[in-house]
Amino acid sequence: MATTAIIYHNPRCSTSRTVLRILEEAGVETEVVKYLDTPPTRDGLRKLLDDAGLRPSQAIRKREAIYSELGLADADDTALIDAMVTHPILIERPIVVTNKGTRLARPAETVREIL
């Protein structure tokens, strides 16, 4: 079982809070990164997505108003990454990293795959 984790967390998100609770209940020492306050760098975000096996289009919050305002529906991967770094609210959450892998924990139970 994983003993440590990093969670890219938005405390206002119920799924993110559920995943954090799963980690805590499993006894995993968890580093909480409030990514809205401390967004990942472009390279850091790219690595998270690569490690999780996700394309930017799979990890962007399409229901956020800024997504439509920026006209991202037809954007390429580079533009999506740039938008997520500039507007971290666009990053889907939570992303969890352990020594067993990286997952976008949606649904919340997905985090158990890397515990």
C-alpha positions as CSV (number, residue, x, y, z in Angstrom):
1,M,0.0,0.0,0.0
2,A,1.1,3.5,-0.7
3,T,2.3,5.4,2.4
4,T,2.5,8.9,0.9
5,A,0.5,10.9,-1.6
6,I,0.2,14.3,-3.1
7,I,-3.3,15.6,-3.8
8,Y,-4.0,18.5,-6.1
9,H,-7.0,19.7,-4.1
10,N,-9.8,22.2,-4.3
11,P,-11.4,22.3,-0.8
12,R,-14.7,23.6,-2.4
13,C,-15.1,20.4,-4.5
14,S,-17.0,17.6,-2.9
15,T,-15.1,14.9,-4.9
16,S,-11.8,16.4,-3.9
17,R,-12.9,16.4,-0.2
18,T,-14.0,12.7,-0.6
19,V,-10.7,11.7,-2.0
20,L,-8.8,13.4,0.7
21,R,-10.9,11.6,3.3
22,I,-10.2,8.2,1.6
23,L,-6.5,9.0,1.7
24,E,-6.6,10.0,5.4
25,E,-8.8,6.9,6.3
26,A,-6.3,4.7,4.6
27,G,-3.5,6.1,6.8
28,V,-1.7,7.7,3.8
29,E,0.5,10.7,4.7
30,T,-0.8,13.3,2.4
31,E,0.6,16.5,1.1
32,V,-2.2,18.8,0.1
33,V,-1.5,21.2,-2.8
34,K,-4.3,23.8,-3.1
35,Y,-3.7,24.2,-6.8
36,L,-5.8,27.3,-7.1
37,D,-3.4,29.1,-4.8
38,T,-0.3,27.3,-6.0
39,P,-0.9,26.3,-9.6
40,P,1.5,23.8,-11.3
41,T,4.0,25.1,-13.8
42,R,3.4,24.3,-17.5
43,D,6.0,21.5,-17.3
44,G,4.6,20.3,-13.9
45,L,1.1,20.1,-15.3
46,R,2.3,18.3,-18.5
47,K,4.1,15.8,-16.3
48,L,1.0,15.2,-14.1
49,L,-1.1,14.6,-17.2
50,D,1.5,12.4,-18.9
51,D,1.9,10.3,-15.7
52,A,-1.9,9.9,-15.5
53,G,-2.1,9.0,-19.1
54,L,-4.4,11.9,-19.9
55,R,-4.6,14.3,-22.8
56,P,-5.3,17.9,-21.8
57,S,-8.8,17.6,-23.2
58,Q,-9.5,14.9,-20.7
59,A,-8.4,16.9,-17.7
60,I,-9.9,20.3,-18.4
61,R,-13.2,21.5,-16.8
62,K,-15.4,22.2,-19.8
63,R,-18.3,23.5,-17.7
64,E,-16.3,26.4,-16.3
65,A,-17.4,29.7,-17.9
66,I,-13.8,30.6,-18.8
67,Y,-13.6,27.6,-21.0
68,S,-16.3,29.0,-23.3
69,E,-15.1,32.6,-22.9
70,L,-11.6,31.5,-24.2
71,G,-13.1,29.5,-27.0
72,L,-11.3,26.3,-26.0
73,A,-13.6,23.8,-27.6
74,D,-11.4,23.5,-30.7
75,A,-8.1,24.3,-29.1
76,D,-5.0,22.1,-29.4
77,D,-3.2,20.5,-26.5
78,T,-0.7,23.4,-26.2
79,A,-3.5,26.0,-26.0
80,L,-5.3,23.8,-23.4
81,I,-2.2,23.4,-21.2
82,D,-1.6,27.2,-21.5
83,A,-5.2,27.9,-20.5
84,M,-5.0,25.6,-17.5
85,V,-1.8,27.1,-16.2
86,T,-3.1,30.6,-16.6
87,H,-6.6,29.7,-15.2
88,P,-6.1,26.8,-12.8
89,I,-9.8,26.6,-12.2
90,L,-9.8,24.8,-15.5
91,I,-7.8,21.9,-14.1
92,E,-10.0,18.9,-13.4
93,R,-9.6,17.7,-9.8
94,P,-8.4,16.0,-7.8
95,I,-5.2,14.6,-9.2
96,V,-3.4,12.3,-6.8
97,V,0.2,11.1,-7.0
98,T,1.6,8.1,-5.1
99,N,4.5,5.8,-5.7
100,K,2.0,3.5,-7.4
101,G,0.9,6.0,-10.0
102,T,-1.0,9.2,-10.8
103,R,-4.7,9.4,-11.2
104,L,-7.4,11.9,-11.9
105,A,-9.6,10.6,-9.1
106,R,-13.0,11.0,-10.7
107,P,-15.0,9.1,-9.6
108,A,-13.4,9.4,-6.1
109,E,-13.0,5.6,-5.7
110,T,-10.5,5.7,-8.6
111,V,-7.9,6.8,-6.1
112,R,-7.9,3.2,-4.6
113,E,-6.1,2.0,-7.8
114,I,-2.9,3.7,-6.6
115,L,-3.1,3.0,-2.9
